[in-house]
Amino acid sequence: MKTLCKGAIGAAFLIVCAVHLNAGSVGYDISFTPLNGVVPTAGSFDYDAAAPAFTNFTVTWDGILFNLTSAANNFLPTSGCSDPSGAVGAFEIMSHTTTSCRGVSAWIAFFPGTPESSGFGFSQTNGSGNISEDILVTGTSPGIYANGHWTITETPEPSTEGLAVGGVIALWAMWRRTLRRRSSLSTS
């Protein structure tokens, strides 16, 4: 029975891993570091590599919520760069894995006076500064300007993690109950 319980726990672990790997959309949090000006207070997106597509791609900067989902899904590489277009190319920029125009990456934000005319984006230059690729919600500049660097980290889906933990606890409880039954049978 002990071997059976170990096997069941191992099988449950593999199932949870398989479900997590095939979950589709993966959530990411964006961490911002400043070079100049006000730092964004929040940023996140979901990316489905199988589709490929972004959903819920938002950044909050200076109290303004920017939705970059459409800009990321419709990304077009700059002339002279052979990076992929669409969501694949945008994810390469966000994850700093581009190969063609790899260089300096920065987030940029500007606020010329009204939220409707403000802008926010993620930009990458080829190092010399003359070729730039952008995921940008456009606005008009100049105005208050800020920029800096970013990193992304994968966020596990809470429901998946909760199911995994719940399953392991249930298997442990079943195993303990079996041990107690055996112990009570052997003492009678």
Residue pairs with C-beta under 8 A, 6 or more apart in sequence:
1 178
1 182
5 171
5 174
5 175
5 178
8 171
9 168
9 171
9 172
9 175
12 167
12 168
12 171
13 168
16 160
16 163
16 164
16 167
19 160
19 163
20 156
20 160
20 164
23 157
23 160
24 48
24 50
24 51
25 46
25 47
25 48
25 55
26 46
26 47
26 48
26 49
26 154
27 44
27 45
27 46
27 154
27 155
27 156
27 157
28 44
28 45
28 46
28 47
28 94
28 152
28 153
28 154
28 155
29 43
29 44
29 152
29 153
29 155
30 40
30 43
30 44
30 45
30 59
30 94
30 150
30 151
30 152
31 43
31 150
31 151
31 152
31 153
32 39
32 40
32 43
32 107
32 148
32 149
32 150
33 39
33 148
33 149
33 150
34 146
34 147
34 148
35 106
35 147
35 148
35 149
36 145
36 146
36 147
36 148
37 109
37 144
37 145
37 146
37 147
38 61
38 62
38 109
38 144
38 146
39 61
39 146
39 148
40 59
40 60
40 61
40 107
40 109
40 120
41 60
41 61
42 58
42 59
42 60
43 58
43 59
43 60
43 150
44 56
44 57
44 58
44 155
45 54
45 55
45 56
45 57
45 58
45 68
45 69
45 72
45 94
46 54
46 55
46 56
46 57
47 53
47 54
47 87
47 91
47 94
48 55
49 91
51 87
52 86
52 87
52 88
52 91
53 73
53 87
54 68
54 69
54 72
54 73
54 87
54 90
54 91
55 69
56 69
57 67
57 68
57 69
57 71
57 72
58 65
58 66
58 67
58 68
58 69
59 65
59 66
59 68
59 107
59 120
60 66
61 109
61 120
61 146
62 109
62 111
62 118
62 144
62 146
64 111
64 115
64 118
64 120
66 118
66 119
66 120
66 137
67 137
68 120
68 121
68 122
68 135
68 136
68 137
71 90
71 121
71 135
71 136
71 137
72 87
72 90
72 91
72 94
72 135
73 86
73 87
73 90
74 86
75 85
75 86
75 87
75 89
75 90
75 93
75 133
75 135
76 85
76 89
77 83
77 84
77 85
77 89
77 100
77 101
77 133
78 101
78 131
78 132
78 133
78 134
80 101
80 131
81 98
81 100
81 101
81 126
81 131
81 133
82 100
83 89
83 92
83 93
83 98
83 99
83 100
83 101
83 133
84 92
89 98
89 133
90 135
92 98
92 99
93 105
93 122
93 124
93 133
93 135
94 122
94 135
94 150
94 152
95 152
96 105
96 151
98 124
98 133
101 124
101 125
101 126
101 131
101 133
102 124
102 126
102 127
103 124
103 125
103 126
103 127
103 128
104 124
104 125
104 127
104 129
105 122
105 123
105 124
105 149
105 150
106 122
106 123
106 124
106 147
106 148
106 149
107 120
107 121
107 122
107 123
107 147
107 148
107 149
107 150
108 119
108 120
108 121
108 122
108 123
108 136
108 145
108 146
108 147
109 118
109 119
109 120
109 121
109 145
109 146
109 147
110 118
110 119
110 120
110 139
110 141
110 142
110 143
110 144
110 145
110 146
111 117
111 118
111 139
111 143
111 144
112 118
112 139
112 140
112 141
112 142
112 143
112 144
113 143
116 139
117 139
117 140
117 143
118 139
118 143
119 136
119 137
119 138
119 139
119 140
119 141
120 136
120 137
120 139
121 134
121 135
121 136
121 137
121 138
122 134
122 135
122 136
122 150
123 132
123 133
123 134
123 135
123 136
124 132
124 133
124 134
125 131
125 132
126 132
